[in-house]
């Protein structure tokens, strides 16, 4: 059933937009028949849309045959990336996660001294460990530190601080998540998920922390799943 309360759109724009979505998904110029097939329409139906998109600069013909994204599409993408500040985007996410998980959730970025906490959303359960803005996290002993050591290894090594064991780093990269249990403070556990920008560079971590007795670090558990899903969503919004 169609939602009568949903805002009305222009159907022809939504139909033509499938061509742009197909080009963005494939990431390369495409022949008319292939592009039309990916967009779920016939070449004859797709062609007029492409002519209009070319006039607008959203699409261009590479070598006079294949269709690719045009200069306006590139400009819009660059402007979008400039507007999407990772910390600004992640801040409301950690507020929601703290309520959902019942634990404190923080944002850590790479600073001059290593992984640094820049935002904290307090959970209902008190945590007896420093999680203030500006706190620098241990590379070897914390979930945030292990995450950055895995994906920004050269910068991490340059700090001259103790690094995680290679087996730990390999596990972090393999699972896409870092955890710690009773590592820095007895009775405190954490999990950290990576957020990547368009180039594939790690820009921040979403880190949940709480009492070990009630903190589930299982990779297939609901806590880790929620953290990983939130990080993946932010990565997609940043173009990754």
KABEL-V981552 format. One line per field, one symbol per residue. ss: DSSP state (@ for helix, = for strand, . for the rest). phi: phi as a letter, one per 30 degrees, with the letter a starting at -180 (. if undefined). Layout:
BEGIN
ss=???
phi=???
END
This chain:
BEGIN
ss=..........@@@@@@@@@@@@@@@@...=.@@@@@@@@...@@@@@@@@@@@@@@..====...====.@@@@@@@@@@@@@..@@@@@@@@@@@@@@@@..========..========..............=......@@@@@@@@@.@@@@@@.......@@@@@@@@@@.=====......=========.....==========@@@.......@@@@@@@@@@@@@@@@...
phi=.dddddddccedddddddddddddddiadbdedddddddibdedddedddddddddidbbcdiibdcbdcdddddddddddddcdeddddeddddddddddibdbbcbbdcdckdbdbbbcdcdcdbdadbdejdccdddccddddddddcbdddddddicecddeddddddddciabbbbhdcbeibbabbcdcccedjddcaccbcbadedbcccddcdddddddddddddddddcjd
END
